[in-house]
Amino acid sequence: MPSNASNAPIVIAGGGIGGLAAALALAKIGWPSVVLEQSAQLGEVGAGIQLGPNVFKMFELLGVRAAVEQAAVFPDSISVRDALSGEEAFQLPLGAEFVARYRFPYAVIYRPDLLGALVDESTRSPCIAVRTGARVLDYKEHLSHVTVRTQSGDNFEGAALIGADGLWSRIRERIVGDGKPRVVGHIAYRAVLPLAEAPPHARVHRVTLWVGPKIHLVHYPLRRGELLNLVAVFHSDRYEEGWDTYGDPVELHRKFAHARPEVLELLELIDVWRMWVLCDREPVKTWSAGRVTLLGDAAHPTLQYMAQGGSMAIEDAVVLARKVQGSPDDLPAAFAAYQQERYLRTARVQLTSRFVGDYVYHAQGVTAELRNLMLKNLTRESMAWLYDGV
């Protein structure tokens, strides 16, 4: 690949999964970057994340596939069960036939382990500089470059700016100006525990979803089978920003009071839950302006129900770098081409996630019956639009 190392670095606001993936993708084409992370150190909230075949293709391009696979768990299947009756509505085998069809596997991983793989690879690259404790407040675009100002008063100059600063992105507010995220009325409680402490029915090599009226529970193993990841979601009008707030076990057990004994048994194992309020935004067609563009949740925040938030950010990173490689002397044109290629695919994930949350995971009554009929007709090919990737 041609080297662009003589160019000014691209500044990336946000040192999470999307921001580091962007830095790595740019490094692969020889373009330097400076990653500005507001926290004192690079780190991720301790929760699980699901990885479809589409993102493994990206891992290979970024040079982190082996590190990810070493830390991941490769479940045998995904099972969707009724949280009230226990009936299995759907099962998707993830074995050899699945891998043969999509060329890449399906896995689950601990978020800190995924970020760790990206951090390790970034550290090895001479093209990537990381500055922690650097909260981006604002930027100014010039004819040939961008100046980025941080809370500490430091200024960073770069050829361009990528906003990978998440759901509450300051950079998005400058470009899109759509205010606060949309609060959907769903709350997620998350926890992990040693797998050995889980009941036998949960010590399986599987992603299990218990779905019911305005509730669902998902659990699967992490860290090579050492941990069990639990995420319980229910409808609530509570609202608190951020990812690291303590949950209320009393409210949780009240919402799940009518669930199956298997579900209740798992919920009883956890004394302390972390919670976050689920939010997204309306899809937009334009998230770039001149030498500034957005990536991941800053561009197209999605609900968790398609398990694709992180994967979409990593796809963004690879596509963005390819557009930069194709137009190295015209970054505004590269950014416009990047958003043009990405906006419909990411919007489909956003809107499908909304549908799945309301009409699949949390369905009740006749809607739940229709849900079960629909799930029985799903096949491996039903996910081709997503898992075939970019």
C-alpha positions in Angstrom: 0.0 0.0 0.0 1.2 3.5 -0.7 2.5 5.4 2.4 0.9 8.6 3.4 3.1 9.1 6.4 4.2 12.5 5.2 0.7 13.8 5.6 -0.5 15.5 8.8 -2.2 13.0 11.1 -5.9 12.5 11.3 -7.3 13.3 14.8 -9.7 10.7 16.2 -11.9 11.8 19.1 -12.5 8.7 21.2 -10.3 5.7 22.1 -13.0 3.1 22.3 -13.5 0.2 19.9 -14.5 2.4 16.9 -11.8 5.0 17.5 -9.0 2.4 17.8 -10.3 0.5 14.8 -10.2 3.7 12.7 -6.6 4.3 13.8 -5.6 0.8 12.9 -7.4 0.9 9.5 -5.6 4.2 8.7 -2.3 2.8 9.8 -2.8 -0.1 7.3 -2.7 2.5 4.5 0.2 4.3 6.1 -1.7 7.3 7.4 -0.8 8.5 10.9 -3.4 9.4 13.5 -3.7 10.8 17.0 -6.4 9.3 19.2 -7.7 11.5 21.9 -9.4 9.6 24.8 -11.1 11.5 27.6 -10.5 8.8 30.2 -7.3 8.5 32.1 -6.6 5.2 30.5 -8.0 3.1 27.6 -10.6 0.7 28.9 -14.1 -0.8 28.3 -17.0 -1.5 30.6 -17.0 -5.2 31.6 -19.8 -6.6 29.5 -20.0 -9.1 26.7 -20.3 -8.4 23.0 -21.4 -10.7 20.2 -19.3 -10.8 17.0 -20.9 -11.9 13.7 -19.0 -13.2 10.7 -19.1 -9.7 9.1 -16.8 -8.3 11.8 -14.3 -11.2 11.7 -13.6 -10.2 8.1 -12.7 -6.8 9.4 -10.5 -8.2 12.2 -8.5 -10.1 9.6 -7.9 -6.8 7.6 -6.9 -5.0 10.8 -4.5 -7.7 11.9 -6.3 -8.6 15.2 -8.2 -11.7 14.3 -5.8 -14.1 16.0 -5.8 -12.1 19.2 -9.6 -11.8 19.2 -10.0 -15.6 18.6 -7.7 -16.4 21.5 -9.9 -14.5 23.9 -13.3 -15.3 22.4 -15.8 -18.1 22.9 -17.4 -19.8 19.8 -20.9 -20.9 20.8 -22.5 -24.0 19.2 -25.8 -22.2 18.6 -28.1 -19.3 19.4 -31.3 -20.3 21.1 -34.4 -18.2 21.6 -36.8 -19.4 24.2 -40.1 -18.1 25.6 -39.4 -16.6 29.0 -42.9 -17.7 30.3 -43.5 -21.1 28.7 -39.9 -22.2 28.2 -40.7 -23.2 24.6 -37.8 -22.9 22.1 -39.0 -20.7 19.3 -35.7 -20.6 17.3 -32.3 -22.2 17.2 -29.5 -21.2 14.8 -26.6 -23.7 14.7 -23.2 -21.9 14.5 -21.0 -24.9 13.6 -19.2 -26.0 10.5 -22.1 -25.4 8.1 -22.5 -21.9 9.4 -18.8 -21.1 9.1 -18.7 -22.7 5.6 -21.6 -20.5 4.4 -20.2 -17.2 5.8 -16.5 -18.0 5.7 -16.0 -16.6 9.2 -17.3 -17.7 12.6 -19.7 -16.3 15.2 -18.3 -15.6 18.6 -18.8 -13.8 21.9 -16.1 -11.9 23.8 -15.6 -9.8 26.9 -15.5 -6.1 25.8 -12.2 -5.4 27.7 -10.6 -8.3 25.8 -11.7 -7.0 22.5 -10.5 -3.5 23.3 -7.3 -5.0 24.6 -6.6 -6.7 21.2 -7.1 -3.3 19.5 -4.9 -1.5 22.0 -2.1 -4.1 21.7 -2.1 -3.8 17.9 -2.2 0.0 18.1 0.7 0.1 20.4 2.8 -1.8 17.9 2.1 0.7 15.1 4.4 3.7 14.6 1.5 5.5 12.8 -0.7 5.7 16.0 -0.3 8.1 18.9 -2.7 7.9 21.8 -3.4 10.7 24.3 -5.4 9.9 27.4 -7.1 12.4 29.6 -7.9 14.4 26.5 -11.6 15.3 26.4 -12.5 16.9 23.1 -14.6 20.1 23.5 -14.6 21.7 20.1 -12.9 22.0 16.8 -12.2 24.6 14.1 -12.0 23.7 10.5 -9.5 25.5 8.3 -8.9 25.4 4.5 -6.2 22.7 4.8 -6.5 21.3 8.3 -8.5 21.0 11.5 -7.7 22.3 15.0 -9.1 20.3 17.9 -9.4 21.8 21.4 -9.5 19.7 24.6 -10.8 20.4 28.0 -7.3 20.8 29.4 -6.7 23.6 26.9 -4.5 21.7 24.6 -4.8 22.1 20.8 -4.2 19.3 18.3 -3.9 20.0 14.6 -4.6 17.4 12.0 -5.5 16.9 8.4 -9.0 15.9 9.5 -11.1 14.9 12.5 -13.1 11.7 13.0 -15.7 11.8 15.8 -15.8 8.4 17.4 -17.0 9.9 20.6 -20.2 7.8 21.1 -23.9 8.3 21.7 -23.5 11.8 23.3 -21.0 13.0 20.7 -20.1 16.7 20.9 -18.9 16.5 17.3 -22.2 15.2 16.1 -24.0 18.1 17.6 -21.9 20.4 15.4 -22.6 18.5 12.3 -26.1 17.0 12.7 -27.5 19.1 15.6 -30.2 16.7 16.5 -30.0 17.2 20.3 -30.2 14.4 22.9 -30.5 10.7 22.0 -33.9 9.1 21.7 -34.8 7.3 25.0 -36.6 4.1 24.1 -37.9 3.1 27.5 -35.8 0.0 27.9 -33.2 -0.6 30.6 -30.4 -3.1 30.5 -28.9 -4.7 33.7 -25.6 -6.4 33.1 -23.4 -8.7 35.3 -20.8 -11.4 35.0 -20.0 -14.3 37.4 -17.7 -17.3 37.3 -19.3 -19.9 35.1 -18.7 -22.6 37.8 -21.2 -20.8 40.0 -24.0 -20.9 37.4 -26.6 -23.7 37.4 -26.0 -26.6 35.0 -28.6 -25.4 32.4 -26.6 -22.2 31.9 -23.2 -23.9 31.6 -23.7 -24.6 28.0 -21.7 -23.5 24.9 -24.6 -21.4 23.6 -26.1 -17.9 23.4 -29.5 -18.2 25.1 -32.2 -15.6 24.9 -35.3 -15.8 27.1 -37.9 -13.5 25.6 -41.1 -12.3 27.1 -43.6 -9.5 27.6 -41.5 -6.4 27.9 -38.6 -8.4 29.3 -35.7 -10.5 28.1 -32.6 -12.2 29.5 -29.6 -13.2 27.4 -26.7 -15.2 28.7 -23.5 -16.8 27.3 -20.0 -17.8 28.3 -17.0 -15.5 28.1 -13.2 -15.7 28.5 -12.8 -19.2 27.1 -15.7 -20.4 29.3 -14.4 -18.9 32.6 -17.3 -16.4 33.0 -21.0 -16.2 32.4 -22.3 -12.9 30.9 -25.9 -11.9 31.9 -27.9 -9.1 30.4 -31.5 -8.6 31.6 -33.6 -6.0 29.8 -37.0 -4.6 30.8 -39.3 -1.6 30.0 -38.9 1.3 32.4 -39.2 5.1 32.4 -36.0 5.5 34.4 -33.3 7.6 32.7 -29.7 8.1 33.6 -26.9 8.9 31.2 -23.9 6.6 31.0 -23.0 3.0 31.2 -21.8 2.5 34.8 -24.8 3.2 37.0 -26.0 0.7 39.7 -29.2 -1.1 39.0 -32.1 -1.7 41.4 -32.6 -5.4 42.1 -36.1 -4.8 43.5 -37.3 -3.3 40.3 -35.6 -6.1 38.3 -37.2 -8.9 40.2 -40.6 -7.2 40.0 -40.4 -7.0 36.2 -39.4 -10.6 35.9 -41.8 -12.0 38.5 -43.7 -14.2 36.1 -40.6 -15.6 34.2 -39.5 -19.2 34.1 -37.7 -20.8 37.1 -34.5 -21.0 35.0 -34.6 -17.3 34.4 -35.3 -16.4 38.1 -32.6 -18.8 39.2 -30.0 -16.9 37.2 -31.2 -13.5 38.4 -31.0 -14.6 42.0 -27.2 -15.2 41.6 -26.4 -11.5 41.2 -26.4 -9.0 44.1 -24.9 -6.0 42.2 -26.0 -5.1 38.7 -24.7 -2.3 36.5 -27.4 -0.7 34.4 -27.7 1.5 31.3 -30.7 3.2 29.7 -31.1 2.1 26.0 -31.0 5.0 23.5 -30.6 5.4 19.8 -31.1 8.2 17.2 -33.0 8.5 14.0 -30.9 7.4 11.0 -29.4 10.3 9.0 -27.9 10.4 5.5 -25.3 13.1 6.3 -22.8 12.8 9.1 -19.8 14.5 7.4 -19.0 18.1 6.9 -15.8 19.1 5.1 -12.8 17.6 6.9 -14.9 16.3 9.8 -16.8 13.0 9.9 -18.4 10.6 12.4 -18.0 6.9 13.1 -19.9 4.3 15.1 -22.4 5.4 17.7 -21.6 9.0 17.0 -22.9 8.5 13.4 -25.6 5.8 13.8 -26.2 4.7 17.3 -28.2 1.5 17.4 -30.0 -0.5 20.0 -28.4 -3.8 21.1 -31.0 -6.1 19.7 -29.1 -7.0 16.5 -25.8 -7.3 18.4 -24.1 -5.1 15.8 -23.2 -1.8 17.4 -19.4 -2.5 17.8 -19.4 -4.4 14.5 -20.8 -1.5 12.6 -18.2 0.8 14.0 -15.4 -1.5 12.9 -16.9 -1.8 9.5 -17.0 2.0 9.4 -13.3 2.2 10.2 -12.3 -0.1 7.3 -14.5 1.6 4.7 -13.4 5.0 5.8 -9.7 4.1 5.5 -10.3 2.7 2.0 -12.0 5.9 0.9 -9.1 7.9 2.3 -6.7 5.7 0.4 -8.7 6.4 -2.7 -8.7 10.2 -2.3 -5.7 11.1 -0.2 -5.6 14.6 -1.5 -9.3 15.3 -1.0 -10.4 14.2 2.4 -13.8 16.0 2.3 -14.5 13.9 -0.9 -13.3 10.7 0.9 -15.5 11.4 3.9 -18.5 12.1 1.6 -17.9 8.8 -0.2 -17.6 6.9 3.1 -20.9 8.1 4.4 -22.6 7.4 1.1 -21.5 3.8 1.2 -22.4 3.3 4.9 -25.6 5.2 5.6 -28.2 2.7 4.2 -26.5 -0.4 5.7 -26.2 1.2 9.2 -29.7 2.6 9.0 -31.0 -0.9 8.3 -29.3 -2.2 11.4 -30.7 0.7 13.4 -34.3 0.2 12.3 -34.1 -3.6 12.4 -32.8 -3.4 16.0 -35.8 -1.2 16.9 -38.2 -3.8 15.3 -36.5 -6.7 17.0 -36.6 -5.0 20.4 -40.3 -4.2 20.3 -41.8 -7.1 18.2 -39.4 -10.0 18.8 -37.7 -9.8 22.2 -40.5 -8.0 24.1 -43.6 -9.2 22.3 -46.8 -10.2 24.1 -50.2 -11.6 23.2 -50.9 -12.1 19.5 -47.7 -10.3 18.6 -45.7 -13.0 20.5 -47.6 -15.8 18.7 -46.7 -14.1 15.4 -43.1 -13.7 16.6 -42.9 -17.5 17.2 -44.2 -18.3 13.8 -41.8 -15.9 12.2 -38.8 -17.3 14.0 -39.7 -20.8 13.0 -39.3 -19.7 9.3 -35.9 -18.1 9.8 -32.9 -19.8 8.3 -29.2 -19.3 8.1 -29.8 -17.3 4.9 -32.1 -14.9 6.6 -29.0 -13.2 8.0 -27.1 -13.0 4.7 -27.8 -9.3 4.3 -25.9 -8.7 7.5 -23.4 -11.5 7.9 -22.0 -11.3 4.3 -20.6 -8.0 5.4 -18.9 -5.4 3.3 
